[in-house]
Amino acid sequence: LKQKKRQVYTSLVEGVSEAIKTNKDEIKLCEVKYSNSYITVHKDMWSDSLTKAMEYYIENEEYEECSKIKKLIKRL
């Protein structure tokens, strides 16, 4: 489960970063296994989601990721 959390938060950070650059309103976070359906996160939830990701990275002492997340939140 811990590995899945890392994948989800990595996807979130990368997705939001790309969406800001391309002016998108939502990101595809991940695909539901073999279904061609995606879990998406709308722009109005990015800040809260990034805050949760930052908590995860602080807990795991990955401060470089925290720095990226702080910058993304400021850009929202």
N, CA, C and O atoms as CSV, one atom per row, in Angstrom:
chain,resi,resn,atom,element,x,y,z
A,1,LEU,N,N,0.831,-1.201,0.000
A,1,LEU,CA,C,0.000,0.000,0.000
A,1,LEU,C,C,0.872,1.259,0.000
A,1,LEU,O,O,0.538,2.251,-0.648
A,2,LYS,N,N,1.979,1.212,0.724
A,2,LYS,CA,C,2.851,2.379,0.775
A,2,LYS,C,C,3.399,2.723,-0.613
A,2,LYS,O,O,3.514,3.898,-0.961
A,3,GLN,N,N,3.735,1.706,-1.399
A,3,GLN,CA,C,4.235,1.924,-2.756
A,3,GLN,C,C,3.152,2.552,-3.637
A,3,GLN,O,O,3.452,3.418,-4.458
A,4,LYS,N,N,1.922,2.131,-3.477
A,4,LYS,CA,C,0.816,2.706,-4.253
A,4,LYS,C,C,0.616,4.169,-3.907
A,4,LYS,O,O,0.342,4.993,-4.779
A,5,LYS,N,N,0.756,4.488,-2.615
A,5,LYS,CA,C,0.631,5.884,-2.176
A,5,LYS,C,C,1.672,6.747,-2.878
A,5,LYS,O,O,1.362,7.829,-3.376
A,6,ARG,N,N,2.893,6.265,-2.912
A,6,ARG,CA,C,3.973,6.996,-3.576
A,6,ARG,C,C,3.638,7.218,-5.046
A,6,ARG,O,O,3.838,8.315,-5.568
A,7,GLN,N,N,3.129,6.185,-5.721
A,7,GLN,CA,C,2.775,6.304,-7.133
A,7,GLN,C,C,1.681,7.343,-7.339
A,7,GLN,O,O,1.751,8.157,-8.260
A,8,VAL,N,N,0.685,7.311,-6.488
A,8,VAL,CA,C,-0.433,8.252,-6.615
A,8,VAL,C,C,0.046,9.687,-6.386
A,8,VAL,O,O,-0.298,10.585,-7.155
A,9,TYR,N,N,0.833,9.905,-5.340
A,9,TYR,CA,C,1.304,11.254,-5.063
A,9,TYR,C,C,2.281,11.745,-6.133
A,9,TYR,O,O,2.278,12.927,-6.475
A,10,THR,N,N,3.109,10.853,-6.660
A,10,THR,CA,C,4.006,11.236,-7.752
A,10,THR,C,C,3.197,11.636,-8.976
A,10,THR,O,O,3.486,12.647,-9.617
A,11,SER,N,N,2.192,10.848,-9.294
A,11,SER,CA,C,1.320,11.146,-10.425
A,11,SER,C,C,0.595,12.477,-10.222
A,11,SER,O,O,0.443,13.262,-11.158
A,12,LEU,N,N,0.157,12.717,-9.006
A,12,LEU,CA,C,-0.530,13.967,-8.683
A,12,LEU,C,C,0.379,15.173,-8.912
A,12,LEU,O,O,-0.008,16.127,-9.587
A,13,VAL,N,N,1.577,15.128,-8.354
A,13,VAL,CA,C,2.511,16.255,-8.471
A,13,VAL,C,C,2.872,16.496,-9.938
A,13,VAL,O,O,2.864,17.637,-10.400
A,14,GLU,N,N,3.185,15.435,-10.661
A,14,GLU,CA,C,3.529,15.581,-12.077
A,14,GLU,C,C,2.336,16.069,-12.885
A,14,GLU,O,O,2.476,16.927,-13.756
A,15,GLY,N,N,1.165,15.519,-12.595
A,15,GLY,CA,C,-0.046,15.903,-13.320
A,15,GLY,C,C,-0.415,17.359,-13.122
A,15,GLY,O,O,-0.733,18.059,-14.083
A,16,VAL,N,N,-0.374,17.815,-11.887
A,16,VAL,CA,C,-0.709,19.214,-11.597
A,16,VAL,C,C,0.316,20.141,-12.239
A,16,VAL,O,O,-0.043,21.174,-12.802
A,17,SER,N,N,1.569,19.776,-12.154
A,17,SER,CA,C,2.622,20.582,-12.761
A,17,SER,C,C,2.378,20.745,-14.269
A,17,SER,O,O,2.445,21.852,-14.803
A,18,GLU,N,N,2.098,19.639,-14.934
A,18,GLU,CA,C,1.837,19.674,-16.382
A,18,GLU,C,C,0.556,20.438,-16.697
A,18,GLU,O,O,0.505,21.194,-17.668
A,19,ALA,N,N,-0.473,20.246,-15.884
A,19,ALA,CA,C,-1.753,20.918,-16.113
A,19,ALA,C,C,-1.629,22.434,-15.977
A,19,ALA,O,O,-2.275,23.183,-16.710
A,20,ILE,N,N,-0.802,22.880,-15.043
A,20,ILE,CA,C,-0.576,24.323,-14.881
A,20,ILE,C,C,0.092,24.872,-16.143
A,20,ILE,O,O,-0.290,25.927,-16.649
A,21,LYS,N,N,1.088,24.145,-16.641
A,21,LYS,CA,C,1.798,24.582,-17.851
A,21,LYS,C,C,0.887,24.637,-19.070
A,21,LYS,O,O,1.025,25.524,-19.913
A,22,THR,N,N,-0.040,23.693,-19.165
A,22,THR,CA,C,-0.897,23.592,-20.349
A,22,THR,C,C,-2.294,24.169,-20.134
A,22,THR,O,O,-3.161,24.063,-21.002
A,23,ASN,N,N,-2.503,24.781,-18.968
A,23,ASN,CA,C,-3.771,25.452,-18.659
A,23,ASN,C,C,-4.982,24.508,-18.695
A,23,ASN,O,O,-6.026,24.845,-19.253
A,24,LYS,N,N,-4.827,23.332,-18.096
A,24,LYS,CA,C,-5.923,22.355,-18.016
A,24,LYS,C,C,-6.699,22.554,-16.713
A,24,LYS,O,O,-6.194,23.142,-15.757
A,25,ASP,N,N,-7.936,22.051,-16.695
A,25,ASP,CA,C,-8.785,22.175,-15.511
A,25,ASP,C,C,-8.869,20.903,-14.680
A,25,ASP,O,O,-9.414,20.915,-13.577
A,26,GLU,N,N,-8.328,19.799,-15.210
A,26,GLU,CA,C,-8.320,18.565,-14.440
A,26,GLU,C,C,-7.161,17.693,-14.900
A,26,GLU,O,O,-6.612,17.866,-15.988
A,27,ILE,N,N,-6.809,16.751,-14.033
A,27,ILE,CA,C,-5.747,15.805,-14.386
A,27,ILE,C,C,-6.292,14.388,-14.273
A,27,ILE,O,O,-7.213,14.119,-13.502
A,28,LYS,N,N,-5.707,13.493,-15.052
A,28,LYS,CA,C,-5.977,12.063,-14.906
A,28,LYS,C,C,-4.949,11.550,-13.911
A,28,LYS,O,O,-3.751,11.523,-14.190
A,29,LEU,N,N,-5.433,11.150,-12.761
A,29,LEU,CA,C,-4.534,10.714,-11.701
A,29,LEU,C,C,-4.022,9.305,-11.948
A,29,LEU,O,O,-2.820,9.050,-11.872
A,30,CYS,N,N,-4.931,8.399,-12.242
A,30,CYS,CA,C,-4.530,7.029,-12.528
A,30,CYS,C,C,-5.679,6.294,-13.215
A,30,CYS,O,O,-6.839,6.700,-13.152
A,31,GLU,N,N,-5.308,5.199,-13.873
A,31,GLU,CA,C,-6.307,4.386,-14.563
A,31,GLU,C,C,-6.824,3.304,-13.619
A,31,GLU,O,O,-6.060,2.698,-12.868
A,32,VAL,N,N,-8.131,3.075,-13.672
A,32,VAL,CA,C,-8.713,1.970,-12.932
A,32,VAL,C,C,-8.319,0.714,-13.696
A,32,VAL,O,O,-8.544,0.616,-14.902
A,33,LYS,N,N,-7.744,-0.223,-13.007
A,33,LYS,CA,C,-7.120,-1.411,-13.592
A,33,LYS,C,C,-7.896,-1.991,-14.787
A,33,LYS,O,O,-9.036,-2.434,-14.654
A,34,TYR,N,N,-7.247,-1.972,-15.941
A,34,TYR,CA,C,-7.738,-2.610,-17.168
A,34,TYR,C,C,-9.128,-2.158,-17.612
A,34,TYR,O,O,-9.821,-2.904,-18.304
A,35,SER,N,N,-9.541,-0.976,-17.236
A,35,SER,CA,C,-10.913,-0.560,-17.557
A,35,SER,C,C,-10.982,0.587,-18.553
A,35,SER,O,O,-12.060,0.915,-19.050
A,36,ASN,N,N,-9.839,1.199,-18.848
A,36,ASN,CA,C,-9.798,2.385,-19.693
A,36,ASN,C,C,-10.616,3.525,-19.078
A,36,ASN,O,O,-11.059,4.430,-19.784
A,37,SER,N,N,-10.809,3.474,-17.761
A,37,SER,CA,C,-11.459,4.541,-17.000
A,37,SER,C,C,-10.409,5.151,-16.090
A,37,SER,O,O,-9.509,4.463,-15.610
A,38,TYR,N,N,-10.535,6.458,-15.857
A,38,TYR,CA,C,-9.519,7.162,-15.090
A,38,TYR,C,C,-10.111,7.858,-13.882
A,38,TYR,O,O,-11.248,8.329,-13.909
A,39,ILE,N,N,-9.325,7.915,-12.827
A,39,ILE,CA,C,-9.666,8.736,-11.671
A,39,ILE,C,C,-9.083,10.108,-11.974
A,39,ILE,O,O,-7.883,10.243,-12.211
A,40,THR,N,N,-9.929,11.110,-11.965
A,40,THR,CA,C,-9.485,12.466,-12.283
A,40,THR,C,C,-9.588,13.358,-11.052
A,40,THR,O,O,-10.354,13.092,-10.126
A,41,VAL,N,N,-8.796,14.419,-11.073
A,41,VAL,CA,C,-8.834,15.408,-9.993
A,41,VAL,C,C,-9.054,16.767,-10.645
A,41,VAL,O,O,-8.245,17.219,-11.455
A,42,HIS,N,N,-10.155,17.409,-10.283
A,42,HIS,CA,C,-10.485,18.722,-10.834
A,42,HIS,C,C,-9.653,19.809,-10.151
A,42,HIS,O,O,-9.222,19.657,-9.007
A,43,LYS,N,N,-9.443,20.880,-10.859
A,43,LYS,CA,C,-8.588,21.978,-10.406
A,43,LYS,C,C,-8.940,22.481,-9.001
A,43,LYS,O,O,-8.047,22.836,-8.231
A,44,ASP,N,N,-10.216,22.514,-8.666
A,44,ASP,CA,C,-10.594,23.042,-7.350
A,44,ASP,C,C,-10.168,22.126,-6.193
A,44,ASP,O,O,-10.277,22.507,-5.028
A,45,MET,N,N,-9.686,20.923,-6.514
A,45,MET,CA,C,-9.222,19.988,-5.480
A,45,MET,C,C,-7.697,19.851,-5.444
A,45,MET,O,O,-7.163,19.139,-4.594
A,46,TRP,N,N,-7.002,20.516,-6.346
A,46,TRP,CA,C,-5.553,20.370,-6.430
A,46,TRP,C,C,-4.843,20.806,-5.158
A,46,TRP,O,O,-3.958,20.106,-4.666
A,47,SER,N,N,-5.224,21.946,-4.632
A,47,SER,CA,C,-4.542,22.471,-3.449
A,47,SER,C,C,-4.655,21.506,-2.267
A,47,SER,O,O,-3.658,21.209,-1.608
A,48,ASP,N,N,-5.864,21.021,-2.001
A,48,ASP,CA,C,-6.064,20.073,-0.901
A,48,ASP,C,C,-5.294,18.779,-1.145
A,48,ASP,O,O,-4.692,18.221,-0.227
A,49,SER,N,N,-5.319,18.313,-2.384
A,49,SER,CA,C,-4.621,17.073,-2.720
A,49,SER,C,C,-3.114,17.240,-2.582
A,49,SER,O,O,-2.431,16.349,-2.078
A,50,LEU,N,N,-2.601,18.369,-3.026
A,50,LEU,CA,C,-1.164,18.622,-2.894
A,50,LEU,C,C,-0.751,18.745,-1.432
A,50,LEU,O,O,0.347,18.330,-1.061
A,51,THR,N,N,-1.614,19.306,-0.609
A,51,THR,CA,C,-1.332,19.405,0.827
A,51,THR,C,C,-1.211,18.011,1.436
A,51,THR,O,O,-0.325,17.767,2.254
A,52,LYS,N,N,-2.097,17.094,1.042
A,52,LYS,CA,C,-2.014,15.705,1.519
A,52,LYS,C,C,-0.722,15.054,1.038
A,52,LYS,O,O,-0.078,14.315,1.782
A,53,ALA,N,N,-0.350,15.331,-0.202
A,53,ALA,CA,C,0.904,14.786,-0.737
A,53,ALA,C,C,2.083,15.317,0.062
A,53,ALA,O,O,3.016,14.573,0.364
A,54,MET,N,N,2.047,16.601,0.405
A,54,MET,CA,C,3.144,17.187,1.172
A,54,MET,C,C,3.254,16.522,2.539
A,54,MET,O,O,4.361,16.271,3.015
A,55,GLU,N,N,2.136,16.237,3.168
A,55,GLU,CA,C,2.165,15.542,4.459
A,55,GLU,C,C,2.857,14.190,4.316
A,55,GLU,O,O,3.651,13.799,5.171
A,56,TYR,N,N,2.553,13.486,3.240
A,56,TYR,CA,C,3.187,12.195,2.985
A,56,TYR,C,C,4.699,12.353,2.832
A,56,TYR,O,O,5.465,11.604,3.438
A,57,TYR,N,N,5.130,13.325,2.025
A,57,TYR,CA,C,6.556,13.514,1.782
A,57,TYR,C,C,7.293,14.023,3.025
A,57,TYR,O,O,8.457,13.677,3.230
A,58,ILE,N,N,6.648,14.822,3.841
A,58,ILE,CA,C,7.260,15.257,5.112
A,58,ILE,C,C,7.466,14.039,6.011
A,58,ILE,O,O,8.530,13.862,6.605
A,59,GLU,N,N,6.436,13.208,6.100
A,59,GLU,CA,C,6.501,12.001,6.925
A,59,GLU,C,C,7.660,11.094,6.485
A,59,GLU,O,O,8.281,10.421,7.308
A,60,ASN,N,N,7.937,11.088,5.189
A,60,ASN,CA,C,9.003,10.242,4.645
A,60,ASN,C,C,10.310,11.008,4.434
A,60,ASN,O,O,11.249,10.509,3.814
A,61,GLU,N,N,10.347,12.228,4.965
A,61,GLU,CA,C,11.546,13.076,4.931
A,61,GLU,C,C,12.089,13.305,3.519
A,61,GLU,O,O,13.299,13.298,3.290
A,62,GLU,N,N,11.163,13.508,2.583
A,62,GLU,CA,C,11.540,13.790,1.194
A,62,GLU,C,C,11.268,15.275,0.942
A,62,GLU,O,O,10.278,15.654,0.316
A,63,TYR,N,N,12.165,16.081,1.444
A,63,TYR,CA,C,11.938,17.524,1.473
A,63,TYR,C,C,12.068,18.184,0.103
A,63,TYR,O,O,11.522,19.265,-0.117
A,64,GLU,N,N,12.778,17.553,-0.808
A,64,GLU,CA,C,12.880,18.101,-2.163
A,64,GLU,C,C,11.498,18.091,-2.838
A,64,GLU,O,O,11.127,19.037,-3.533
A,65,GLU,N,N,10.750,17.009,-2.622
A,65,GLU,CA,C,9.391,16.931,-3.160
A,65,GLU,C,C,8.501,17.978,-2.500
A,65,GLU,O,O,7.652,18.578,-3.159
A,66,CYS,N,N,8.692,18.196,-1.208
A,66,CYS,CA,C,7.913,19.208,-0.489
A,66,CYS,C,C,8.129,20.585,-1.098
A,66,CYS,O,O,7.191,21.371,-1.230
A,67,SER,N,N,9.357,20.866,-1.462
A,67,SER,CA,C,9.686,22.150,-2.077
A,67,SER,C,C,8.951,22.313,-3.406
A,67,SER,O,O,8.415,23.384,-3.694
A,68,LYS,N,N,8.924,21.256,-4.213
A,68,LYS,CA,C,8.191,21.291,-5.496
A,68,LYS,C,C,6.705,21.563,-5.251
A,68,LYS,O,O,6.079,22.371,-5.938
A,69,ILE,N,N,6.165,20.869,-4.259
A,69,ILE,CA,C,4.735,20.992,-3.960
A,69,ILE,C,C,4.401,22.403,-3.492
A,69,ILE,O,O,3.394,22.973,-3.910
A,70,LYS,N,N,5.239,22.969,-2.626
A,70,LYS,CA,C,5.009,24.345,-2.153
A,70,LYS,C,C,4.939,25.307,-3.334
A,70,LYS,O,O,4.070,26.177,-3.384
A,71,LYS,N,N,5.859,25.146,-4.284
A,71,LYS,CA,C,5.881,26.015,-5.465
A,71,LYS,C,C,4.611,25.837,-6.301
A,71,LYS,O,O,4.058,26.812,-6.810
A,72,LEU,N,N,4.160,24.611,-6.438
A,72,LEU,CA,C,2.932,24.357,-7.197
A,72,LEU,C,C,1.720,25.002,-6.521
A,72,LEU,O,O,0.887,25.619,-7.185
A,73,ILE,N,N,1.631,24.857,-5.206
A,73,ILE,CA,C,0.496,25.447,-4.474
A,73,ILE,C,C,0.488,26.957,-4.655
A,73,ILE,O,O,-0.574,27.552,-4.836
A,74,LYS,N,N,1.662,27.583,-4.608
A,74,LYS,CA,C,1.735,29.034,-4.806
A,74,LYS,C,C,1.257,29.442,-6.198
A,74,LYS,O,O,0.682,30.517,-6.371
A,75,ARG,N,N,1.495,28.588,-7.184
A,75,ARG,CA,C,1.106,28.902,-8.560
A,75,ARG,C,C,-0.383,28.755,-8.806
A,75,ARG,O,O,-0.905,29.253,-9.803
A,76,LEU,N,N,-1.068,28.072,-7.901
A,76,LEU,CA,C,-2.517,27.897,-8.053
A,76,LEU,C,C,-3.175,29.181,-7.713
A,76,LEU,O,O,-4.401,29.280,-7.767
